[in-house]
Amino acid sequence: MPNTINFPKSTLIAVNGIELEVFEAGQENVGNPIVLCHGWPEHAFTWRHQIPALVAAGYHVIVPNQRGYGKSSQPAEVTAYDIENLSSDLVALLDHYGYKNATFIGHDWGAMVVWGLTLLHPERVNKVINLALPYQERGEMPWIEMMEAIFGEDFYFVHFNRQPGVADAILKENTAQFLRNIYRKNVPMMPPKPGMAMINLAKEEVPLGDPIMSDNELAVFVSAFESTGFTGSINWYRNLDRNWHLLAEVNPIIQQPTLMIHGAQDVIPPFERLTDFVPNAEVTTLDCGHWIQQEKPNETNQIILEWLELQDS
């Protein structure tokens, strides 16, 4: 991390047959764990604004770079990044710290992992807070097949699956420009006309909005992805249909108290039938784009802390 940025130092922790790079703060609050799960193409550093506020509120904050990210392991097999492995990593992380359960906060793909973790290991999750990505109804058609039918073969989710390696190379070659283009305020992660537009963001400067972070902060993300490349993180997308099959026999109802936070300028719509699947969910919206906790850190912290206080009172 750049010296000008105050962020916990990381430790490599062996879990579930791999190693996770974990940033930890609030050790004095042991017994009150909260785990923060980043999205794509992100890093544990995504939560830099939330960590101090959560520690001050009495939480033991555990922030992993999930498999495929940062200094965490990057298994070669695509199936190593399915929801069973991603959720088992988090279960093993709780075991490492001796916790029976914890509150989990996820953003973007991290939210997808937290939803999956809660379905697969409900006893390990006491509360859920998710940002940007709502609960995904399983439906009758595997997710990538559904997206291909609706959005076409150029939609980036579909492209990642149907043309493995192509996007990986383009993004790796243009890491700094790609990340600089997408980390903007009040804009969605993907342009209104998606398709290959996500990948095209790596090829030319696209000033969509004001940056959400300083050059020093952006350098953390750029350095990480220049080191790892994008294949491990994109492999999460390449397991979506596999995840659909893995969740076939799982009870789809989440009973835990849940807070869902949306960005009003994000293209990801709220799930109108959320409470059919998450009956104890509350929903709130901030006037921002996709990168909610980085665009509106103070407002995000206030919403999270007030909700947690209500749940614990």
SULQUISUL-V569879 format. One record per backbone hydrogen bond with DSSP energy under -1.0 kcal/mol. CO is the residue of the C=O (numbers start at 0). NH is the residue of the N-H. Records with the same first field share a line. If there is no record, write none. Layout:
# SULQUISUL-V569879
CO: NH ; NH
This chain:
# SULQUISUL-V569879
1: 4
10: 21
12: 19
14: 17
17: 14
18: 72
19: 12
20: 64
21: 10
22: 62
24: 60
25: 28
26: 29
28: 31
31: 59
32: 102
33: 61
34: 104
36: 106
38: 41
42: 45
43: 46
44: 47
46: 50
49: 53
50: 54
51: 55
52: 56
53: 58
54: 57
59: 33
60: 24
61: 35
62: 22
65: 68
68: 71
72: 67
76: 79
77: 80
78: 81
81: 85
82: 86
83: 87
84: 88
85: 89
86: 90
87: 91
88: 92
89: 93
90: 94
91: 95
92: 96
93: 98
101: 125
102: 34
103: 128
104: 36
105: 130
106: 109
107: 111
108: 112
109: 113
110: 114
111: 115
112: 116
113: 117
114: 118
115: 119
116: 120
120: 123
121: 124
123: 101
126: 103
127: 258
128: 105
129: 260
130: 107 ; 132
141: 145
142: 146
143: 147
144: 148
145: 149
146: 150
147: 151
151: 154
154: 158
155: 159
156: 160
157: 161
158: 162
162: 165
164: 168
165: 169
166: 170
167: 171
168: 172
169: 173
173: 177
174: 178
175: 179
176: 180
177: 181
178: 182
181: 183
182: 211
186: 289
193: 196
195: 199
196: 200
198: 201
199: 202
205: 207
209: 184
213: 217
214: 218
216: 219
217: 221
218: 222
219: 223
220: 224
221: 225
222: 226
223: 227
224: 228
229: 233
230: 234
232: 235
233: 236 ; 237
235: 238
236: 239
238: 242
239: 243
240: 244
241: 245
242: 246
244: 247
246: 249
256: 127
257: 281
258: 129
259: 283
260: 131
261: 285
262: 265
270: 273
272: 275
273: 276 ; 277
276: 253
277: 280
279: 257
281: 259
283: 261
285: 263 ; 287
287: 264
289: 291
290: 293 ; 294
291: 295
295: 299
296: 300
297: 301
298: 302
299: 303
300: 304
301: 305
302: 306
303: 307
304: 308
305: 309
306: 310
307: 311
